[in-house]
Amino acid sequence: MDRLVSTDWLAQHRKDADLVVLDATMHLPDSGRDARAEYLAAHIRGARFLDLASFIDEGSEVPKALPTAEQFAARIGSLGIERSSRVVLYDDSAIKSAARAWFIFDHYGMDHVAILDGGLAKWQAEGRKISEGDEACDAVDFPVPTPRRSVRSKAEMLANCTTCEAQVVDARDAARFAGAPDSGSEGHIPGAANLHFPRLFREDGTWKGAPALRAEFAEVGVDLDRPVVASCNSGMTACVLLFGMGLAGKDDAALYDGSWMEWGSDPATPKERGAHGE
């Protein structure tokens, strides 16, 4: 199974015994949308609800932190997912939240995990089968995994401001990145490049191809042959950039999970305003 699967592929394989489909939709708090209510109203037949908004480590000092290995095992086991399962993630979110779910699964060593290209919107537009209500499943004992992806701390990001060992790419919109008036932001991590995450998608909501993705990163000055750390506001859309880098052939990029929520709230961290290179 590729890391990006089409609606045609899922329609053919949806009933495979080892395949689990998860609705990984999450919305911003000010969106006025309720991901669970939307799931109960309409979801891909057989899909289970991940509840990505609660899939965090509430005991961490890092805002919206990745779940711990123990929390991951408990949630995944409750969804009836085995270590050997193949998992397809989808969303119906403006922030492309399935990418965050993908990063969590990948971080904890799940090798057979994919995102549905175009998400629920494409599935519905093609008139494919939709269900209402919840989907029952039998819980399993999932072993506590060992993390494998690189996740950077604030201290490491501070050190990087001096060493410039890794390029930093910020997924937020240009106004918040620049610290424009009324943006609610003081700018960005010094030296960061800005690649607003929607640029990785075609107009129909599907992912761009590998050459186009590489071109998007190159256009903002990010060299995918060098170390890269992705950041955003809360660690969510940074994962969109990480998935896009993976499609472009780069699987060793790191996540700054605290992102701007952690960096911007600390008066001691350096901030930079303006567009990249100004």
PyMOL commands that set and color helices and strands:
alter all, ss='L'
color gray80, all
select helices_A, chain A and resi 7-13+29-31+35-41+52-54+69-78+98-107+119-125+154-163+174-178+197-200+210-219+238-247+259-263
alter helices_A, ss='H'
color red, helices_A
select strands_A, chain A and resi 4-5+19-23+43-44+48-49+86-90+113-116+130-131+151-152+167-170+193-194+228-231+254-256
alter strands_A, ss='S'
color yellow, strands_A
deselect
rebuild
show_as cartoon
